[in-house]
Amino acid sequence: MTDPRWLALALTPGVGPRRLLQVLAAGDPEPCTVARVLGPRLAAAYQQVQAAGEAERLIATARAQGARVTGPWDPAYPEGLRHLADPPAPLFLKGELPAWEGAVAVVGTRAASPWAARLAKELGQALAEAGLALVSGLARGIDAAAHKGALEAGGVSVAVLGSALDKLYPPEHQALAKESVLVSEFAFGEGPRPENFPRRNRLIAALARAVVVVEAPERSGALITARHALELGREVMAVPGRPTDHKSRGANLLIKDGALPVLEPADLLAALGVSPKRAAPAPALPDELARLYAALGAKGEALPDDLATELGLTASELLARLTELELLGLAEGLPGGRYRAV
């Protein structure tokens, strides 16, 4: 449980993240230390917050919401957020955050084109299958598609909110939120405000080892996330779009400035140095189907003739087994006669 003395200091008017860090560096939250580091006026205000029991009430409120409240004084505070010049305090969490080295952010426009939403979902799915967590902002469009992809693949989805944990926005994403780890720096009861979302974006960047921008216009919150990522020394990648498409101009400009282009999930995973997919056959499959499913998973996409040659099967045997996998929902046919594992 978080130390209510540190939380009281974080709640004290006039004590922002930087001043809190100054007291942390001094070693303890005793009033005499606060007075020495921050001066008598702020020390007196701190003692008033302590006496009013504000920290204890906030801890109880968080617990009632199924959440917890933390800050940089807590050894369990997210390491990625410590890289910020202004690590948020207090911070409200629901669920267990992955280490920032094991997470990737996928962000983009709310008004996503169908192709971009589909690719964002595939990126979320690929990250989950590679054992990486997906971080995004729970917004409509690209964010929602990426969250869905990660969750449907059985992965970890981290949603960083621009509102309090008890004021989820947008409201139609309640189901996504319920399955995700939730992060917010906004006090209970605070709804979404325009100024909250740029602040939220720095947390998205800090909680991930890399940021991928999928379809973003030139004036976009996704580009704010990318800028924060660069400042933190994180990798920035972007999905290229048509030069004449205003919804892709921001992503195209990132690539022009040196961001790594991502054309498909394999590009992202290669840049991260991770395997494209967990090489595990579906449970309870007969050996002959398990071998085919594993071969499909390893290749990503394949023609039946190539699979038949690799597995030593006749064309009719191979097609019969592909049909069985399709009926089980484990394979799907693609244009051009190719197949892929699902």
C-alpha angles and dihedrals in degrees: 000000000000118000106256091210092063091042090052089053091050089051094050113112109248095024107106128172095281095051090045089055090051091057091044089055088053089058111239143040097233114139092242091055091047090050092050094048103033104020135253097285094060091040089057092048089050092053090051091055090049093050092049091056092231094148094051091049092051092050089051092048092051091049090051088054092052090250139106134224122223144158143188091290089068116089087216093056110127108274093215091060091055086068090068121094087226108034107192119255125211097031122186121212138183112189133359119305119220120232110276090241088063098050136077128195122224114189140160148129124337089220093062123181114234092251092051094047090050092051092046089054091049091050091052090048093048092050091051092049090051091053096254127129123239119229122193143135104261089238125143119273120016096012094053093046092052092048090050092050093052094046096045088053091053095252136134117275119195116196118195110200134214089206138042121292090251093050102058116188132233093028094213089066095068092114092052090048092050091058096041136078105252126215128183138158092196123103120250111277096030113127128204115296126180092241092054096067100062087051090048091054094065089059091052089054094046095049094057138061092221139013124219118196113205114190111336130163121230092266102049139134087229089067089053087055090049091051091052090048091054091049089053093048094249124147115260122204132174140194112237121230137184112303090232095050110100091200089063098041095096093051091045091052090052089055090047088054093051108278113146111255116236115201097166140359091270090064091056095047092046090053090051092047095236133128116269094234140358104265097223123127119231112271121263095012119144112253095255092053093042090055092051093046091050091049091051091048092050093050098042090212129014144171117244092239092056091048092048091053093047094048097038094242133138118247092253093049091049094048091048091054093045088054090053091051090049091051089051090051092244100113138031136196119242134198113284094036095284126138134206137189117255 
